[in-house]
């Protein structure tokens, strides 16, 4: 599933780094912390590998 916004893609990349042990889990908060706990490494990789070009910075929760 591709990321819907740049913010989602960035959060997935941070969560993926935490899951792999490249960064401390305690350094994260908000979306990336939740993603790291609830998603598999493969799911995070799919979101993080989405191209940012043409994506909005943020998408409202109602979309």
N, C-alpha and C positions, 0 to 999 in steps of 0.2 A: 504494500500500500504506500503510495508516494505521499510525501508531506504536503500539506495544503498551504503552508506559509513558510517564510524564511525563519521565523521564530521557532516553529515546530521542528524544522530541520536542524537548527542549531542546538535545541534542547536534546534532540535525539542523539546528536553527535557527542554531547557532553555526557549523557547517560551511558552511551556505549563505551566511552573512555573509562567511566567509573566501573562499569561492569567488567571490563577487561583488566582493571587494576592499574591503568595508566595514570589515573588521577584519584585523589581521595574522595570517597563517597561523602564524607563530612563537609566537603567544600561546596556541595550543591544544595540547592533548595528549590522549592516550587516544582515546575513541570518536569525538569530533568531528574529530580529525586524520585518523583512518582513514577516516571517512565522506567527508571532503572529497576525499581522494585517490581513493577507489574508486567514488563515486557521481556521477551526472550532476546538473546543476542542477535538472532537472525532478524527478528522484527525491527529491532533498533537499527541494524545495519541497513535494512530496506529504507527506513525513514531518513537516516543520515546520508544515504547516497543519492537522495533526490537532488536534482540540479536546482539552484536558487534562481536562476534567470527566469524572469517573468512571473515570479511568485510575489504575492503581497507580503509586506512585513508582518502583518497580523491578520487573522480572520476572526470575526466575531463568533461567539459560542452558538449563536442562533442559526448560523449557516450550516 
